[in-house]
Amino acid sequence: MHVLVTGVTGTIGGAVARALIRRGHQVTGTVRSESSRGAAPEGVEVVVVDLFAADGLSEIAQRVDGAVHAASSNDERAGELDGGVVNALIAAFEGTDKPLVYTSGLWLHGNVGSAPLTEDSPLEPPMILAWRPTIEQVLVEAADRGLRTIRIRPGLVYGGGRGYVPMLLAPQEHGEEKVVRHFGDGSHRWAAVHADDLGELYALAVESAPAGSVYLGAAEEPVRMEEAAKVVADRHGAQVRDWDPADAAQYWSVMVEALMLDQVVSHARARAELGWQPQRPGLLEELAAS
């Protein structure tokens, strides 16, 4: 298959492109500017596209067999970008049975209840993602229009020193000592996934996931933020300290609410329907080695 991947230089987009190429597919990937071309994975045909002018995707969509939307502006315009790209690709793929994979997020489910989160758990998104259920509903309804819309909700993505975790837990100078800080008491659990495992899930979904499907993309063993902080601190000879969420919000803004969600997941559906099984090092192992 020839697959379009938006945001091909990002953590998720790059991993998806590599997985597709490993599995014998051809990949065309979008970047924001000419200067970004060199950051794309080897083997990707790179095109410069302004995703806020999503009409520019129409010509590309006509010559591919499917698409993965992995790009994000990572700012207050993220919902606008997603809406434009999703609507443009739905219009281009309608009646073709082509797959359209959308990158949603596990944070959409809010805090875990008494049992691990599944794809059918209620949606209780933090403020930063309040717009995303609307995009998901558009994709659900489009599944009846002759294309394979697929939603993937990744957990906290890590791997290769990329993602929020290295930035969040970077040791900082505090007086005469180094400290690694976690939000609150750090007891909340992160459902995390290695980027390369996540890329495999996307590739499997492109190949065979049914129309209207949705999958949680995270390892089933959660990691407490305090555990991750201790691993980083031990590696760098630093001390672990609590970080008052109100103070942390001065630096991380509304991200604090999302990063303090307590989440444990089941990826049983992805395993049963697509044969997905995460195999890369867990988050704590990755942090200990990086």
C-alpha positions, 0 to 999 in steps of 0.5 A: 500500500501507498500510505500518507502520514501527516507529521512524519518527523514527529515521534508518532508519525516517524514511528508509523512511517518506519513500521509501514516501510518495514512491512513493505509499504510505500510512505509519503509524509508531510512536513511543515517546511523545507528545512524539516525534510532531513528529519524524515525517516529514511525511505519516505517521500517528503512533501511540504504541506500547510495542514491548516490549509487542508485542501492541499491534501486533496491532490496527495490523497488521490494518489495514496491507498490510505492515510494516518493523521499523526501531526499536531500543532501542539497548541491551542489550534490543535483542534482546528488542525485536526478538524480540517485534516480529518474532513479533507481526508474523509471527503477524498476517501469517501466511497473508496474503502481506503483506511484513515487512521486518526491519532486520538489519545488515552487522556480522552478517558480521564482517570481510571475507575475500579477496572482498567480502561478499555475502548468502551470506557466513558470519555472524560477528557481534561480541558486541554482535549475537550474538543477531541470527542467531536472529532472522534464522532465525525470519524464514527459517522464517516465509517458508513460512507465507504471508507475505513475510519480507525481511531487509535488512542495512544498512552504516554509515548516515549522512546529515543529520548523523545516525548514529554517524559524526558522534558518533564523529568529532566534533572534541575539545579536547585541550590547545591543539589540536582532534583527531579520533580514529580507532580503532587505525591507522584502516585498517579499511574501513567499508561505508556507506550514505546513509539516503535510498538505504537508504530506497529499498531498503526501499521496493523490497523492500516492493513486490517482494522475494520471501519469504525474501529478504535484501539487503546495503544499502551502497555498494560503495566502502568508506571507511577510518576514517582517511580519514573522520577526515582529512576531518572534521579538515581541515574543522575545522582539527583534527589526526588522532590514533590512539585505542587501542581499549582506551581507546576502549572506556571510552567506546564499550564493545562498539561499538568491536569493531563499528566496527573491522570491516573490510568491503567489500560487493557489492550486486549482488543488490539491484541485479539483483533490485530495481533498487536503485542508490545515488545520494546523496553518498558518506560522504566527500563528506557529511562534507566538506560538513557 
